[in-house]
Structures are given as C-alpha cells and as structure tokens.
Amino acid sequence: MLTHRSGIHNFTNDSSYLTYNTQPKNEGEMLKIIGKAGSDFEPGFQSSYSNSNYVLLTFIVESVFDSSYKNLLSHYITKPLGLKQTYFGGKINPRKSESKSYTFDESWKISSETDTSIPLGAGGIVSTSTDLVKFSDALFGGKVLKTESLEKMKQMKGFFGMGLIQVPFYDKLGYGHTGGIDGFRSVLFHFEDENVSFAMTSNATSYDINNISISVLSAVYNKDYEIPAFNSIELSSEDLDTYVGVYSSTMLPLKITITKENNSLIAQATGQRSFILEAFDKDKFRFDQAGLILEFTPSEKTMLLKQGGGEFLFQKE
C-alpha cells in the first residue's frame, strides 16, 4: 500500500466523493466505501496512486497501537520533533490562525471543506512550510527512522517508494511528496547532496505548483530560469462556439467536454471537476493550476492536450 501497488481503487477519483466529502465518516463507513469500489488491478503488477491506501493504513496503525491517529501523530512525531504547528486537523478555525482554502472560478471562492475523518493519514494533517522543513531535516537526518528503514522508503517500485517519490532536478535527485485537498496544495522535497529541504504550502493558487517549485530550486542551485509571461487574450462568446463539444482520444481513457459560460471556455474530464480555461494565443488555452494546455485545430476538429511533458490528441465527436 505504501508503494501504491495494492490495486485498491482510489475512492477520491469517484464522482460520488464530492457528494459526501464534507460530512464526517466513521471507520465502518469508510471501509464500506473503499470495499465497494473494489480493485483496479492485481496487487504488485502496476503502480497507481490511491488515497485509499493511506486511509486503510491509518486504521491498521490505530488497531496495532490501540490509539487514535491524532494521538499517535502527536506522541511519535510532532512532540519529539518540536513541531508546534503540525497536528491532525478538524473544523477550520481562522481565530486560531488556521486558513480556509480558495479556488478560482472567475473569481476567488471559498472551497468546500473536507471533513478530516475521511482522508485521515491521506490528507488530514495541518502543518506549515517551516514545520515541514523541520520534519524533512529530521527524517533524512536519521531522527525519525533507522537508516535501513529510510533506505527502504527511498527504494522505488514503479513510480513510488514507501511514502516518497523521486524528484529529479538537473543532476540532483530529491525525495519527497506533494499534496492537495480542497484548495490546499503542498510540496516537500529533500536533496541529500547538499542537505537542502524545500517546502511550500498554499491555500489558494491558480498556477501550477510544479512550476513554482522549479523556479525556487533554480534560485537555490543557481540555474537559469525564464520568468513566465502571464499574457492572455479576450474572446467573445461567439468566438468560443467553435471549440465547444465532446472530445475523445485513443491515447487516454477519458472524454473531455468543452462548454462555455458567457465569455469563458470551460473544460471537464470524465469524473472530474470542471475548470475555466484561459486563452493566451490563437486557438490555445491553459489551466495553470494543473500545468495544462489545450491547443485546438477547429478545421480538423481536433484538440491537443499538453501536460507534464506529454501530448495527447483528441478528436471532437
């Protein structure tokens, strides 16, 4: 489960997830949700990220130690390491310096608030960038685990280690993880060659956090970096009509529906939330939060999706 090779389906991928994520769930209810979703593949044969793994591991740890995850986190991690701003979360309380999260949909709006009884160890921990760096330094400095245990975490099987992913940057190799829940985003990487830990937390972003990380690491390692141009163009509602439709691809097992609302073009992939696209060139749109670019060729009724270094051709149905 730590290497995401269990095959257990990721319950947060299901469209039904957003119908209950703000309501508290007990262990029995979560086990029923995860069990009903079943498996996507035989264990050990593939790698596929699944939050279900971490939820189940939370229940296992609570059972083994006969204690709540909240207490275990405090007893074994936050108190020994002096992480005073890290704890298992609950209802967000701005009066206690806790921030709500926001998403951008023509304007900034308060995001829905997932009840932490649902993600548990997969996304229920509250922290700050400062505490994350302290934790990283402690973990990779041998203050949390034995050396042999840390080495096991760093061994990659498919795309994942045990709770870690590899992060290449030029000739450097880091280990860490990213996170996202509601409008919150987080990054934590550690580069052992120069003992550099980098953490970032955000409660509102409309730009790809990977690009932000690259810019920060470029400054740290004195690498050339071109500051992005945030240019955009205005299109009328009539201009957008040529892009509207349902697009499918032989390269990806999903469909993308393109609609419009007033002067905005909206995209929605199968089983995912819709998002507003920003026009930045002729027939070209982007969604910076996910590092996504869509290039349309209306005369051929095609759409090229670019993301994470990959290019995928879609055809309008």
C-alpha positions in Angstrom: 0.0 0.0 0.0 2.9 2.4 0.7 4.2 1.9 -2.8 0.7 2.2 -4.3 0.9 -1.2 -5.9 -2.1 -2.7 -4.0 -4.5 -2.2 -6.8 -7.1 -0.8 -4.3 -9.2 1.8 -6.1 -8.8 5.4 -5.2 -12.1 6.5 -3.7 -11.4 10.2 -4.2 -11.5 9.7 -8.0 -15.2 8.8 -8.0 -17.7 11.4 -8.8 -19.7 10.4 -5.7 -16.9 11.5 -3.5 -17.9 15.2 -3.7 -21.4 14.3 -2.5 -20.2 13.3 1.0 -16.6 14.6 1.5 -17.8 17.4 3.8 -19.6 15.0 6.1 -17.9 13.0 8.9 -17.5 9.3 8.4 -16.5 6.6 10.9 -14.2 3.6 10.2 -17.0 1.3 9.2 -18.4 3.8 6.7 -15.0 4.4 5.1 -14.3 0.6 4.9 -17.7 0.2 3.1 -16.9 3.0 0.6 -13.4 1.6 -0.1 -14.6 -2.0 -0.2 -17.5 -1.2 -2.6 -15.1 0.5 -5.0 -13.0 -2.7 -5.3 -9.7 -3.1 -7.1 -8.3 -1.8 -10.3 -5.6 -4.4 -10.9 -3.9 -7.4 -9.3 -1.6 -6.4 -6.4 2.0 -5.8 -7.3 1.6 -5.6 -11.1 1.2 -1.9 -11.5 1.6 1.4 -9.7 -1.4 3.8 -9.3 -1.7 6.4 -6.6 -4.6 5.7 -4.3 -5.6 7.7 -1.2 -7.5 4.6 -0.1 -4.1 3.0 0.8 -3.3 5.7 3.3 -6.8 5.6 4.9 -6.5 1.8 5.3 -3.0 2.2 6.8 -4.4 4.7 9.2 -6.9 2.1 10.5 -4.1 -0.5 10.7 -1.9 1.7 12.8 -4.7 2.7 15.1 -5.5 -1.0 15.6 -1.9 -2.1 16.2 -1.3 0.7 18.8 -4.9 0.8 20.2 -4.8 4.6 19.9 -6.2 7.3 17.6 -4.1 8.5 14.7 -4.3 12.0 16.2 -2.6 10.8 19.4 0.0 8.7 17.6 0.9 11.6 15.4 1.5 13.8 18.5 3.3 11.1 20.5 5.7 9.8 17.9 6.2 12.7 15.5 5.2 16.2 16.5 6.2 16.4 20.2 9.6 14.6 19.9 10.5 16.8 16.9 9.1 20.1 18.4 6.6 20.6 15.5 4.3 23.0 17.3 2.3 23.9 14.2 1.7 20.4 13.0 -1.3 18.3 14.1 -4.3 16.3 13.0 -6.9 18.8 11.8 -10.5 19.4 12.4 -13.0 22.1 11.5 -11.0 25.1 10.3 -10.9 27.9 12.8 -9.4 31.2 11.4 -9.3 32.6 15.0 -6.6 30.0 15.7 -4.5 31.2 12.7 -5.9 28.4 10.5 -6.7 29.3 6.9 -9.6 28.4 4.8 -8.8 27.4 1.2 -9.9 29.0 -2.0 -10.4 28.0 -5.7 -10.7 30.3 -8.7 -13.8 30.2 -10.8 -14.0 33.6 -12.5 -13.3 34.9 -9.0 -11.8 33.5 -5.8 -14.3 31.5 -3.8 -14.0 29.6 -0.5 -13.5 25.9 -1.3 -15.5 23.1 0.2 -14.0 21.8 3.5 -13.4 18.1 3.5 -14.1 16.5 6.9 -10.7 15.1 8.2 -12.4 11.9 9.3 -12.4 10.9 5.6 -8.8 11.4 4.4 -7.2 10.7 7.8 -3.5 9.9 7.1 -4.0 10.7 3.4 -4.7 14.4 4.0 -5.9 15.2 7.5 -2.7 16.7 8.8 -2.3 20.5 9.3 1.2 22.0 9.1 3.3 24.9 7.9 6.2 25.2 5.5 8.5 25.8 8.4 7.4 22.7 10.2 7.6 20.7 7.0 11.2 21.6 6.6 11.9 20.7 10.2 10.3 17.3 9.7 12.2 16.8 6.4 15.5 17.6 8.1 14.7 15.2 11.0 13.5 12.4 8.7 16.6 12.5 6.4 18.8 13.3 9.3 18.1 10.0 11.0 16.0 11.4 13.9 12.7 9.6 12.9 13.7 6.2 11.5 16.6 3.9 11.5 18.9 4.2 8.5 17.8 0.9 7.0 14.1 1.9 7.2 14.7 5.2 5.5 16.6 3.4 2.7 13.6 1.2 2.2 11.4 4.2 1.8 13.7 5.5 -0.9 13.6 2.3 -3.0 11.3 3.0 -6.0 8.9 0.4 -7.2 7.3 1.7 -10.3 6.7 5.4 -9.7 6.7 5.3 -5.9 8.8 4.5 -2.9 7.3 3.9 0.6 5.6 7.2 1.1 8.1 9.0 -1.1 8.5 9.9 -4.8 11.8 10.8 -6.6 12.3 14.4 -7.7 14.9 14.9 -10.4 16.3 18.3 -10.9 19.2 18.6 -13.4 21.9 16.4 -11.9 20.3 16.4 -8.4 17.9 13.8 -7.1 15.5 14.6 -4.3 12.9 12.7 -2.4 9.6 13.9 -1.0 5.9 14.2 -1.8 3.2 16.6 -3.0 -0.3 17.0 -1.6 -3.6 18.5 -2.4 -7.0 18.6 -0.8 -9.8 21.2 -1.4 -8.0 24.4 -2.4 -4.8 23.5 -0.4 -1.6 22.5 -2.1 1.7 21.4 -0.6 5.2 20.4 -1.7 8.1 18.8 0.4 11.4 17.8 -1.3 14.8 16.9 0.2 18.0 16.9 -1.7 20.6 14.9 0.2 23.7 16.0 -1.8 23.7 19.5 -0.2 21.2 18.8 2.6 18.6 21.1 1.1 14.9 20.8 2.2 12.3 22.7 0.3 8.6 23.1 1.4 5.7 25.1 0.1 2.1 25.3 1.3 -0.7 27.3 -0.3 -4.4 27.8 0.4 -5.1 29.4 -3.0 -3.4 29.0 -6.3 -4.3 29.2 -9.9 -0.8 28.4 -11.1 1.0 25.0 -11.4 2.9 24.4 -8.2 5.4 22.3 -10.0 6.5 25.4 -12.0 6.8 27.4 -8.7 9.0 24.6 -7.3 11.2 24.7 -10.4 11.7 28.5 -10.0 12.6 28.2 -6.3 15.0 25.3 -6.9 16.6 27.2 -9.8 17.4 30.0 -7.5 18.8 27.7 -4.8 21.0 25.8 -7.3 21.9 28.9 -9.4 20.2 27.6 -12.6 18.9 29.8 -15.4 15.2 30.3 -15.3 12.8 32.2 -17.6 10.1 34.0 -15.8 6.8 33.0 -17.4 4.7 35.6 -19.3 1.2 35.7 -18.0 -0.4 37.1 -21.1 -4.0 36.4 -22.0 -6.4 37.4 -24.8 -10.1 38.3 -24.6 -12.6 36.3 -26.7 -16.3 36.9 -27.2 -18.9 34.3 -26.5 -19.3 33.8 -30.3 -15.6 33.2 -30.7 -15.8 30.2 -28.3 -18.5 28.4 -30.2 -16.0 26.7 -32.5 -14.4 24.9 -29.6 -17.5 23.6 -27.8 -18.1 19.9 -27.9 -17.1 16.5 -26.5 -13.6 15.2 -27.3 -12.2 11.7 -27.0 -8.8 10.1 -27.6 -7.3 6.7 -28.4 -4.4 7.7 -26.2 -6.3 8.4 -22.9 -9.3 6.5 -21.4 -11.4 9.6 -20.8 -13.5 12.2 -22.6 -13.2 16.0 -22.2 -16.3 18.1 -22.5 -15.8 21.7 -23.6 -18.6 24.1 -22.8 -18.9 27.9 -22.5 -20.4 30.3 -20.0 -20.6 33.9 -21.1 -17.1 34.7 -22.3 -15.4 31.8 -20.6 -14.4 28.4 -22.0 -14.9 25.5 -19.6 -13.4 22.0 -19.6 -14.4 18.9 -17.7 -12.8 15.5 -17.9 -14.8 12.3 -17.2 -15.4 12.1 -13.4 -13.6 15.3 -12.6 -14.5 18.9 -11.7 -14.9 21.4 -14.4 -12.4 24.3 -14.7 -12.2 27.6 -16.6 -9.7 27.8 -19.4 -7.7 31.0 -20.1 -7.0 32.0 -23.7 -3.4 33.0 -24.3 -2.9 32.7 -28.1 -5.0 31.9 -31.2 -6.8 28.5 -30.5 -4.7 28.0 -27.4 -5.9 27.8 -23.8 -4.3 26.9 -20.5 -5.2 26.0 -16.9 -2.1 26.9 -15.0 -3.1 25.3 -11.7 -2.6 21.9 -13.4 0.1 22.8 -15.9 -2.4 22.1 -18.7 -2.5 23.5 -22.2 -5.2 22.7 -24.8 -4.5 23.6 -28.5 -7.4 23.4 -30.9 -7.4 23.0 -34.6 -11.0 23.8 -35.5 -10.7 22.9 -39.2 -9.7 19.4 -38.3 -12.0 19.2 -35.2 -9.0 18.2 -33.0 -7.6 19.2 -29.7 -4.1 18.6 -28.4 -3.7 18.2 -24.7 -0.3 19.0 -23.2 0.6 18.2 -19.6 3.6 17.0 -17.7 5.7 16.7 -20.9 3.1 14.5 -22.6 1.0 15.3 -25.7 -2.4 13.6 -26.3 -4.5 14.1 -29.4 -8.3 14.3 -29.0 -11.0 14.3 -31.7 -14.3 16.1 -31.5 -17.2 13.6 -31.6 
